[in-house]
Amino acid sequence: MKKWFNLYLAATFAALVLFGCSKSSNDGDGNGGGDITYKRSIDLSSLPEASQAKLQDVKYNNGKIYAAFQYFNGWVPAGNSKILELDEAGNVLRTFESNFMNVVEIEIRGNNLFVLDMGDYFAVDGGITKIDLTSATAQTILDGATAGADPAKIEFVSDNEAYLLMLKGFNDDLSEDSYVATFNLNNNSLSPVDELGAKNSVKTISYNQNTNALWLGSGSNVYKYSLANKEIDFNATTQLPISSIKSAGATTVTIETDYTAGKYGVISNNKYSSKKVIDSDADVGFADGNFYILECKDNGKLTYLTADGEIIKQVPFENSAYFNPHGVCGNGNGKIFVGSYEDLTISVFEAKN
């Protein structure tokens, strides 16, 4: 249920504030080969838009960084989310406003920026705002109040079709926690996927273009749903509840967590294997052909992996007392940008092949 899911997120945030990561002051050599180093931080905390804000997501497109701000009154989201367009030096070029509060994800497809909002922690619904990056006009293309659920994740199949993970709201029918639906961007229509109707409590989805498959994480299970055959053709049971899935090629990396300790797992050739123990508060990202695991534990570090899930290097974070990383993106030329939820900073790393 949306209420309890978001209350858990709020409790997790409170724990991070109390027990967050301490500042790291050295780059470290990390583990294994590869060359990735911390370079600098972009400080957004003094900007007018940063007042009462948290940095929820970062994306890169066409020479610009996009940083999504949530706004809070105590623990409750308050005020429509804002997205800052920055150059790589951190200068603010433009500011956009979502039509809803509590942004959870931003995505860029073509010339459009899509903002997914989940509403507040109790009764106010969210939706999706599409922002034209040329005209800077904002349009509501999905309203959670009308749909009866709020968007938690979007995976594009094409410019005209996407899959949405929809989360039920507190005042909605609570017969199931969440569901997966197709979203037609030509007419903004939403259609639940009947074959996945029984897979309620889905917490994460990821589209795999090479295999035309949709990966789903539900509880301690990973499912591979074939879009060609319209059926689930693979499932595996993990050791711990799944937090997030990211996929590249035919490989899927999952972050598992039991809320006190965690692992990341890899599915390759339809075989699941559990990997190294990680921080339970870790986030996962995919940029420029590689996976990145963002950890808070042990002063925080960026774990740099191959597409097959093998660790190349681990680099400590810098300049953050409570890093709590949210969002990772790359510029295609070796720079990796990682957002800090509380500190409102973007750490810049450089990776060399």
C-alpha positions in Angstrom: 0.0 0.0 0.0 1.3 3.4 -0.9 0.9 4.8 2.6 3.0 2.2 4.3 5.5 2.0 1.4 6.1 5.8 1.7 6.2 5.7 5.5 8.9 3.1 5.2 10.8 5.5 2.9 10.3 8.3 5.5 11.6 6.1 8.3 14.6 5.1 6.2 15.4 8.8 5.6 15.2 9.5 9.3 17.6 6.6 10.0 20.0 8.0 7.4 19.9 11.4 9.0 20.7 9.9 12.4 23.2 7.4 11.3 24.4 8.7 7.9 27.8 8.3 6.3 30.7 10.4 7.6 32.8 12.5 5.3 35.5 10.8 3.3 38.8 12.6 2.6 40.7 10.3 0.3 40.3 8.9 -3.1 41.5 5.4 -2.4 42.7 2.8 -4.9 39.6 0.6 -4.6 39.5 -3.0 -5.8 40.6 -4.5 -9.1 41.6 -2.7 -12.3 40.1 0.1 -14.2 40.6 3.8 -13.8 37.9 5.9 -12.1 38.6 8.8 -9.9 36.6 11.4 -7.9 37.1 14.8 -9.4 34.9 17.4 -7.7 31.4 18.2 -6.3 28.8 20.6 -7.7 27.2 22.3 -4.7 23.5 23.1 -5.3 22.6 23.8 -1.6 22.9 27.6 -1.8 20.5 28.0 -4.8 17.1 29.6 -4.1 15.4 26.5 -5.5 17.2 24.3 -2.8 15.3 25.7 0.2 13.6 22.8 1.9 14.5 20.5 -1.0 16.0 17.0 -1.4 17.8 15.9 -4.5 15.9 12.9 -5.8 17.3 12.1 -9.3 19.9 13.3 -11.9 20.0 12.7 -15.6 22.3 13.8 -18.4 21.2 14.8 -22.0 22.9 16.7 -24.8 25.5 18.5 -22.7 23.1 19.3 -19.8 22.6 17.8 -16.3 19.1 17.7 -15.0 18.6 17.6 -11.2 15.2 16.9 -9.7 14.2 18.5 -6.3 11.5 17.4 -3.9 10.1 19.8 -1.3 9.1 18.9 2.2 7.2 20.4 5.2 8.6 18.2 7.9 8.2 14.6 6.6 5.4 15.4 4.1 6.1 16.5 0.5 4.9 20.0 0.0 5.0 22.1 -3.2 5.4 21.0 -6.8 8.8 19.4 -7.7 11.3 21.4 -9.7 13.9 20.3 -12.2 17.1 22.3 -12.7 18.9 22.3 -16.0 22.7 22.7 -15.5 25.8 22.8 -17.5 28.7 20.5 -16.6 30.2 23.3 -14.4 27.0 23.4 -12.3 25.6 26.7 -13.6 21.8 26.8 -13.6 20.5 27.4 -17.2 16.8 26.9 -16.7 14.3 25.7 -14.0 11.2 23.7 -14.8 8.3 22.9 -12.5 6.4 19.6 -12.3 2.6 19.7 -12.2 2.8 17.4 -9.1 4.7 17.0 -5.8 7.2 14.3 -4.7 9.2 13.5 -7.9 10.6 10.0 -7.8 12.2 9.8 -11.2 13.0 11.9 -14.3 13.6 10.5 -17.7 14.5 12.1 -21.0 13.2 10.7 -24.3 13.8 12.6 -27.5 13.2 16.3 -26.8 11.0 15.7 -23.8 11.7 15.5 -20.1 9.3 13.2 -18.2 8.7 13.8 -14.5 7.2 11.0 -12.4 5.6 12.1 -9.1 4.0 9.9 -6.5 2.1 12.5 -4.5 2.3 12.8 -0.7 2.7 10.0 1.9 -1.1 9.8 2.6 -3.8 10.9 0.2 -2.7 13.4 -2.5 -2.1 11.7 -5.8 0.8 12.3 -8.2 1.2 11.8 -12.0 3.5 12.4 -14.9 4.4 15.8 -16.3 6.0 16.0 -19.8 8.2 19.0 -20.4 9.1 20.1 -23.9 12.8 21.1 -23.7 12.5 23.5 -26.6 9.5 25.4 -25.6 9.7 24.7 -21.9 6.0 24.0 -21.8 4.7 21.5 -19.2 1.8 19.1 -19.9 0.1 16.6 -17.6 0.0 13.2 -19.4 -1.1 11.0 -16.5 -3.1 12.0 -13.4 -2.9 9.5 -10.5 -6.3 10.7 -9.2 -7.9 9.6 -12.5 -5.8 6.4 -12.9 -6.4 5.3 -9.3 -2.6 4.8 -8.8 0.6 6.8 -9.0 3.6 6.2 -11.3 6.7 4.8 -9.5 8.8 3.8 -12.5 8.8 4.2 -16.3 10.6 2.1 -18.9 10.5 3.2 -22.5 10.1 0.6 -25.3 10.0 3.3 -28.0 9.2 7.0 -28.4 5.5 6.1 -28.3 5.3 3.2 -25.8 6.4 2.7 -22.3 5.8 0.4 -19.3 4.8 1.9 -16.0 5.0 0.5 -12.5 1.9 1.9 -10.8 1.5 2.1 -7.0 -1.9 2.1 -5.4 -2.8 5.1 -3.2 -4.1 5.3 0.4 -7.6 6.3 -0.7 -7.7 3.9 -3.6 -8.7 0.2 -3.9 -6.2 -1.6 -1.7 -6.8 -5.1 -3.2 -3.2 -5.0 -4.5 -0.2 -2.9 -3.9 1.0 -2.2 -7.4 0.6 -3.3 -11.0 2.4 -3.0 -14.4 0.7 -1.2 -17.3 1.6 -0.2 -20.8 1.5 3.5 -21.5 0.7 4.8 -25.0 2.3 8.2 -25.4 0.4 9.0 -28.6 -2.9 9.3 -26.6 -1.6 9.0 -23.0 -3.7 5.9 -22.4 -2.9 3.4 -19.6 -3.6 -0.3 -20.0 -2.8 -2.8 -17.2 -0.9 -5.9 -18.4 -3.3 -8.8 -17.6 -0.6 -11.4 -17.6 1.1 -9.6 -14.8 -2.1 -9.0 -12.8 -1.3 -11.7 -10.3 2.2 -10.2 -9.7 1.1 -7.6 -7.2 3.6 -6.0 -4.9 6.0 -5.5 -7.8 8.6 -3.1 -6.5 10.9 -2.6 -9.6 10.9 -3.1 -13.4 13.5 -2.8 -16.0 13.2 -3.1 -19.8 15.8 -5.0 -21.8 16.0 -3.8 -25.4 18.3 -6.5 -26.7 15.9 -9.3 -25.6 12.7 -7.3 -25.8 11.9 -8.4 -22.2 10.6 -6.7 -19.1 12.3 -7.7 -15.8 10.2 -7.5 -12.7 11.2 -7.7 -9.0 8.5 -8.9 -6.6 9.4 -9.9 -3.0 12.3 -12.2 -3.4 11.5 -13.2 -7.0 12.8 -11.9 -10.3 10.7 -12.4 -13.4 11.5 -12.0 -17.1 8.4 -11.2 -19.1 8.8 -11.7 -22.9 7.1 -8.9 -24.8 7.1 -10.9 -28.0 5.4 -14.0 -26.4 3.4 -12.1 -23.8 4.3 -14.5 -21.1 6.8 -15.0 -18.3 9.6 -17.2 -19.6 12.0 -17.1 -16.6 11.8 -16.6 -12.9 14.3 -17.0 -10.1 14.2 -16.8 -6.3 16.8 -14.5 -4.7 18.1 -14.8 -1.1 16.7 -11.4 0.0 13.9 -9.0 -0.9 14.7 -7.1 -4.1 15.1 -3.3 -4.0 16.0 -2.4 -7.6 16.7 -3.9 -11.0 18.8 -2.5 -13.8 19.6 -4.3 -17.1 22.0 -4.1 -19.9 22.3 -6.5 -22.8 21.2 -9.9 -21.6 22.3 -9.3 -18.0 20.3 -8.0 -15.1 21.8 -6.7 -11.9 19.5 -6.7 -8.9 20.0 -5.0 -5.5 18.7 -7.3 -2.7 18.2 -6.1 0.8 16.8 -7.3 4.2 17.1 -3.7 5.4 20.2 -4.4 7.5 22.5 -6.0 5.0 22.4 -6.7 1.3 23.9 -8.3 -1.8 23.8 -7.6 -5.4 22.9 -10.4 -7.8 23.5 -11.0 -11.5 21.3 -12.9 -13.9 23.1 -14.0 -17.0 21.9 -16.6 -19.5 18.9 -17.2 -17.3 21.0 -18.1 -14.3 20.9 -16.2 -11.1 23.9 -15.8 -8.9 24.4 -13.8 -5.7 27.4 -11.5 -5.4 29.3 -9.4 -2.8 27.7 -8.1 0.3 26.8 -4.4 0.0 25.2 -1.6 2.0 21.4 -2.1 2.4 20.7 1.5 1.5 22.5 1.2 -1.8 21.0 2.6 -5.0 21.9 1.3 -8.4 22.5 3.1 -11.7 23.4 2.4 -15.3 25.4 4.8 -17.4 27.7 4.7 -20.4 27.7 0.9 -20.7 28.5 0.1 -17.1 26.7 -0.5 -13.9 27.3 1.6 -10.8 26.2 0.7 -7.2 26.0 3.8 -4.9 26.7 2.9 -1.3 26.4 4.9 1.9 28.1 2.4 4.3 31.8 2.8 5.2 31.9 6.5 4.3 30.2 5.9 1.1 31.6 4.6 -2.2 30.9 4.2 -5.9 31.2 0.6 -7.0 32.0 0.4 -10.7 31.0 -2.9 -12.4 31.1 -4.5 -15.8 27.9 -5.2 -17.6 28.2 -8.8 -16.3 28.3 -7.6 -12.7 32.0 -8.0 -12.0 33.5 -5.3 -9.8 36.1 -3.2 -11.5 36.8 -0.7 -8.8 35.4 1.0 -5.7 36.0 4.7 -5.1 35.1 6.5 -1.9 32.7 9.4 -2.1 33.9 12.9 -1.2 32.5 16.1 0.5 29.4 14.6 2.0 28.4 14.1 5.7 25.2 12.2 4.8 25.6 11.2 1.2 22.5 8.9 0.7 23.1 8.8 -3.1 20.2 9.3 -5.4 20.7 9.1 -9.2 23.6 8.4 -11.4 24.2 9.4 -15.0 27.1 9.7 -17.5 27.9 12.1 -20.3 29.2 9.5 -22.8 32.8 10.8 -22.5 33.8 9.2 -19.2 32.3 11.6 -16.7 29.9 10.1 -14.1 27.6 12.3 -12.1 26.1 11.1 -8.7 23.5 13.0 -6.8 23.4 13.4 -3.0 19.9 13.4 -1.5 20.4 15.5 1.7 23.5 17.5 0.8 22.2 18.7 -2.6 25.5 18.0 -4.3 26.5 16.2 -7.5 29.8 14.3 -7.2 31.7 14.1 -10.5 33.8 11.1 -11.2 35.9 10.4 -14.3 36.2 6.9 -15.8 38.8 5.9 -18.4 38.8 2.8 -20.5 
